[in-house]
Amino acid sequence: MEKDNDLIIMKFTTQNFLRTMSSAVSIGKPVLVEDVEEYLDPGIDPILQKQIYVADGSKIKQIKIGDSNIDYDDLYKLYMTTKMPNPHYLPEICIKVTLINFTVTFSGLEDQMLGDVVVQEKPAIEKKKNEIIVQMAND
């Protein structure tokens, strides 16, 4: 998806992390931060909180990262991944990011398989289930 846009892949432990992040922000390159733990580098808080402003007398968007003001390109995107099976992030972090859990559980797969079997074997039951779901949503 972002490979065509020259995705920059790094970790919080990468040397010159903030400098690379600042460069990506200013030129509009997407960044993937891998192996994120439950602690996030506070240096990226302005990015997470989208503390973007327009400098006096210009129309250029800027953001303050560290001690310097950097031009902000709207094409910039930040992705973070973790290998932790069940991470517990503090509420302060949860309000700054969108968490997506791609973990597949056995019971989830079981439910999907059962749904597929019901659709193939008993379409009337599946139709009735969908009608009940719609009725519950309306109620």
C-alpha positions as CSV (number, residue, x, y, z in Angstrom):
1,M,0.0,0.0,0.0
2,E,2.6,2.6,1.0
3,K,5.5,0.8,-0.7
4,D,5.0,3.0,-3.8
5,N,5.3,6.1,-1.6
6,D,8.8,5.1,-0.3
7,L,7.7,3.9,3.1
8,I,10.3,4.5,5.8
9,I,10.6,1.6,8.3
10,M,12.3,2.1,11.6
11,K,12.2,1.5,15.4
12,F,12.2,3.8,18.3
13,T,15.8,2.5,18.9
14,T,16.9,3.6,15.5
15,Q,19.8,6.0,15.5
16,N,18.7,9.6,14.7
17,F,15.0,8.5,15.1
18,L,13.6,12.1,15.6
19,R,15.7,13.5,12.7
20,T,14.5,10.8,10.3
21,M,10.9,11.3,11.6
22,S,11.2,15.1,11.1
23,S,12.5,14.6,7.6
24,A,9.6,12.3,6.7
25,V,7.1,14.8,8.1
26,S,8.5,17.6,6.0
27,I,8.6,15.7,2.7
28,G,5.4,13.8,3.2
29,K,6.8,10.2,3.4
30,P,4.9,7.5,5.3
31,V,6.7,6.0,8.3
32,L,6.3,2.6,9.9
33,V,7.6,2.3,13.4
34,E,8.0,-1.4,14.2
35,D,8.2,-3.3,17.5
36,V,6.5,-0.7,19.6
37,E,6.3,-1.5,23.3
38,E,3.8,-0.1,25.8
39,Y,5.9,3.0,26.1
40,L,6.0,5.6,23.2
41,D,8.8,8.1,22.7
42,P,7.5,11.4,24.0
43,G,9.3,13.1,21.1
44,I,6.5,12.1,18.7
45,D,3.7,13.5,20.9
46,P,3.2,16.6,18.7
47,I,2.7,14.3,15.7
48,L,0.3,12.0,17.6
49,Q,-1.7,15.0,18.8
50,K,-1.5,16.7,15.4
51,Q,-0.2,19.9,16.9
52,I,0.0,21.5,13.4
53,Y,-0.2,25.3,13.1
54,V,0.2,27.9,10.3
55,A,3.2,30.2,10.8
56,D,2.5,34.0,11.0
57,G,2.2,35.6,7.6
58,S,2.4,32.3,5.6
59,K,0.2,29.5,4.5
60,I,2.7,26.8,5.3
61,K,1.7,24.2,7.9
62,Q,4.3,23.5,10.5
63,I,4.8,21.3,13.6
64,K,7.3,21.6,16.4
65,I,9.3,18.4,16.9
66,G,12.0,18.7,19.6
67,D,13.4,22.2,19.5
68,S,12.8,22.9,15.8
69,N,9.8,23.9,13.7
70,I,9.3,21.7,10.7
71,D,7.1,22.1,7.6
72,Y,4.3,19.7,7.7
73,D,3.2,17.8,4.5
74,D,-0.4,16.5,4.4
75,L,0.8,13.4,2.7
76,Y,2.7,12.3,5.8
77,K,1.3,9.2,7.6
78,L,2.5,7.3,10.7
79,Y,1.9,3.6,11.3
80,M,3.1,1.7,14.3
81,T,3.1,-2.1,14.9
82,T,3.8,-4.3,17.9
83,K,4.6,-7.9,18.3
84,M,3.1,-8.0,21.7
85,P,0.1,-10.4,21.8
86,N,-2.0,-8.3,24.2
87,P,-0.6,-4.9,24.7
88,H,-2.0,-2.7,27.4
89,Y,-1.6,1.0,26.6
90,L,-2.2,3.8,29.0
91,P,-5.3,5.9,28.4
92,E,-3.0,8.9,27.5
93,I,-1.7,6.9,24.5
94,C,-5.1,5.4,23.5
95,I,-6.6,8.9,23.0
96,K,-3.8,9.9,20.6
97,V,-3.9,6.8,18.3
98,T,-6.3,4.5,16.6
99,L,-5.7,0.9,17.8
100,I,-6.5,-1.9,15.4
101,N,-6.2,-5.5,16.7
102,F,-5.5,-7.9,13.9
103,T,-5.2,-10.9,16.2
104,V,-7.1,-13.9,15.0
105,T,-8.6,-16.1,17.8
106,F,-9.7,-19.7,17.5
107,S,-13.3,-18.8,18.6
108,G,-13.4,-16.0,16.0
109,L,-12.4,-18.4,13.2
110,E,-14.9,-20.9,14.5
111,D,-17.7,-18.4,14.3
112,Q,-16.7,-17.4,10.7
113,M,-16.6,-21.0,9.6
114,L,-20.0,-21.7,11.2
115,G,-21.5,-18.7,9.5
116,D,-20.1,-19.9,6.1
117,V,-21.6,-23.4,6.7
118,V,-25.0,-22.0,7.6
119,V,-25.0,-19.8,4.5
120,Q,-24.3,-22.9,2.3
121,E,-26.5,-25.4,4.1
122,K,-29.4,-23.4,5.4
123,P,-29.8,-20.0,3.7
124,A,-33.2,-19.5,5.3
125,I,-31.7,-19.5,8.7
126,E,-29.0,-17.0,7.7
127,K,-31.8,-14.8,6.2
128,K,-33.8,-15.0,9.4
129,K,-30.6,-14.1,11.5
130,N,-30.0,-11.0,9.3
131,E,-33.6,-9.9,9.7
132,I,-33.3,-10.2,13.5
133,I,-30.1,-8.2,13.5
134,V,-31.8,-5.5,11.5
135,Q,-34.8,-5.5,13.8
136,M,-32.6,-5.3,16.9
137,A,-30.7,-2.3,15.3
138,N,-34.0,-0.6,14.6
139,D,-35.3,-1.2,18.1
